[in-house]
């Protein structure tokens, strides 16, 4: 276990792996954890974005297609001394079930449910040996609620919630916690990229999607900012979080309060 020198940043001496670190929430998480002293491994499928993110935080870039188990295995994460794993990478596809491409459905599940399992499996032995570890999974309000036309995304996020709870139970006696962070719609390229699909699926103009679809069930009428999510992730990795385990932190503007 790394002991903290008085006055040192709260994550000094820790190594954090952040997936989907090239943009959006992942980039904000990488920057926030680095600001708090962690050495960040910035993983992204896009090599240029991974390199740029790593350079910005003084970390290391990792490039891998998380839909490919062999690519995950090739990263050799078991020997990297990873203390913090942030499962953030994700993709989206919007279509009615009867029109949803089965291959696309399977791809989303590989990236957003199978990959978090494989990554946790790779880093847990090192965390257990050290007696300390933090697993944080960027889930979604869609891990708790459903929306039409998002069968793959919603089912993957619901599965991620269950996986996190299992990891929480298994790691509890070994100093390892597992929690999820569940934002509503976040101002990211992933959300911006689905506006056209949402407009087509709902039969409305694109400029009506934000208010009519995305924020329709959210009392707080604003998108969540990536740095808000990042600060919650950092809390779950920092001092005072050791008894927070198996929890799901909703950041949905009141969506699930209704």
N, C-alpha and C positions, 0 to 999 in steps of 0.2 A: 504494500500500500504506500502511495506517495504521501509524505507528510508535508503540510503546508507551512512555509516560513511566514512568521507574523508580518503582515503588510504586503505579502505577495498576492497577485491576482488569484481569485478563488479557484481557477482551473489550471493554475501553473503546474507543469509536470504531467498533465493529462494529454492523451492523444485522442482526438475525436474524428471519427469517420462520418462524413455527411454525404448522403446520396442525393443526386439531382442538385448538386451544389453550384451548377453553372449559371443559374438564374432564379428569379422569384424567391420563394420561401427558402430554398436550399442555400442560395447565395447569402441571404440575410442571416440565416443560422450560422453559416461558416464565419461571417464577419463578426457576429456577436460572440461566438465561442472563442474566436481568436482574441477579441478585445478583452476577454476574461482570462486569458493566459493559456488557452489550449493550443496545442499543435494540431492543425487541421489537415486531414486528408480529404481533399475535395474531389469527389467522384462524380463523373458525368459521362453520358454516352457521347457527348460532343467534346472532342479533345481540345479544341480551341477554347471553348468556354471553361472547361476544367482547368486548363493552364492559366487562363486569365484570372479565374477565381482564386486559384492557389497563389498566384503572384500577389494578388491584392491583400491576402491575409498572411503572407509569409509561410505558407504551408506547402503541401505536395499534391500534385495532380495525379489522379487515378482515372483511367479511361476503361469503361466496360459497358457492355450491353447487358443490363440486368435481366433481360428476358432469356438469357443463355446461361444455364447452370455451369457449363464448362468455363465460361468467361469469369464467373464469380469465383470458382475454384482456383483459377489461374492467378488471381490477385494475391494469393498466399497470405490472407489476412490473419491466420492463426499465429503467425510469427511477428506480427506488427505491433504487439503490445497495446492494442486498442482498449481504451477505458470507457469511451462513450461512442455509441452507435446511434445515429439519427437516420431513421428510415423515412426519407422524404420523397424520393423519385416517384413520379406518377405520370400517367397519360389519361386522356379522356376521349370518349366517343359517344355521340348522341344519336340515337335512332330507336324507333319502336322495336320491341323484341322480335316481331315477325320479319323485320328487315335487318336485324343486327347480324353482322357477319360473324359466324362462329369462331373463325380464326382470330378476329379482332378481340372477341370476348376472351379467348384463351390467352392472348398476348397481354391484355390488361391484367388478368389474374397472375400471370407469371411475373410481371414487373411489380405489382402492388401487393401481392400476398405471398407468392412462392419466394421471391427474392428476399423480402424481410426475414422469412424463416431461414433461408440459407445463410444470409449474412449473420443473423444471430447465432446460428449453429456454429459458424466459423469462429466468432469472437468470444463466445461464452467460456470455453475452457481457460483462456487467458484471464478473463475477468474472475472466474471462480478461483483460479490459482492466486490471484492478487488479493482476493477478498473484497473487491470493489468493482462496480460497473454500473453504467447507466444506459438503459435502452429507452429511447424516445421515438415514438412512431407518429409521424404527421398523418393523422387520420383526417376526419372531416365530420361536419354535421351529418353527412351522408353515411357515417358509421352508426348513426342513431335514427335517422329518418330517411325516407325514400323520396325520390323524384322520378317522374315519368321519363322514359327514354334513356335512362342511365343504368340499365340492368347490370352491366359489367362493373362499373365504378362503384355502385352502391353495394353490390354483393362482395366485392373485394374489400371495401372499407369495413363492412360488417365483419368479415373474416379477420381483418387486421385487429379489430377490437378484441375478438376472442383469442387470437394468438398472443396479444399483449398480456392478457390476463393469465394465460397458461405460463408464459415466461415469468410473470410476476410471482406466481406461486412456486415455481421451480427454483428461482434465484433468491428468494427471500432470506433463506438461512445462510446464504453465501455472500451477502453484501451487495447483491445485484438487484436493482429495481427496474421495472418496466411500466411505462405509462404512455398514454396517447394524448395528443393535442388535436382538438377537433374544431377548426375554424369553419365559419360559413364561407361565403364567397370572398376570396382574397384577390387583391389587385395584382395578378400575375399573368404571364403570357398564356398559361393554361386556361384561365377564365376568359381572357380576351379572345382566345382562339376558338371558343365554342359558341360565340355569339351568333355567327352565321348559321351554324347547325341548329341552335335553339330557335332562331327566327323561322327557319324552314320547317322544323318539326311542329311548331306552334302556329304557323301560318300568320306571322306578324312581321312588321318591318324591324330591321336590326336595331334601329334607334329606340325601340320600345322594349327590348329584351331586358335591360338592366332593371327597370322599374316593374315591368309586368311579369317577368319570370324570375330573375335571379334574386331580387329583393322583395318579392311579393309576400313571403312568409316571415320576413325579418323586421321586427319592430324598429330596430336601429337602422335607419335607411342609409347605410354607407357600406362600402367594401372594407373588409379588414385589410390592414396594411401588413406586408411581409415582416416588418420589424416587430410588430406586435406579437406575431407567432414566434419569432425568434427569441424574444425576451421570455416567453413562457417556457420554451424549450430549455433555455439557459437556467431558469429557476429549477427545473426538474433535474438538472445536472449539478447544481451548486449546493452550498451549505443550507441546512434546514430542510432538505428534501428526503432525508434518509427513511422517513416513515411514510412517504408518499409512494404507494406501490399498487399497481393494478387499477389505477384511476384513469379517468377520461376527462380531460379538461376542455369543456365546451367554450368556444369563443364565437358564438353564433348570433350575437346581437339580440338574443331573446327568442330565437326561432323555436327551440325546444321547450320554452316556458309556456307555450300556448297549448 
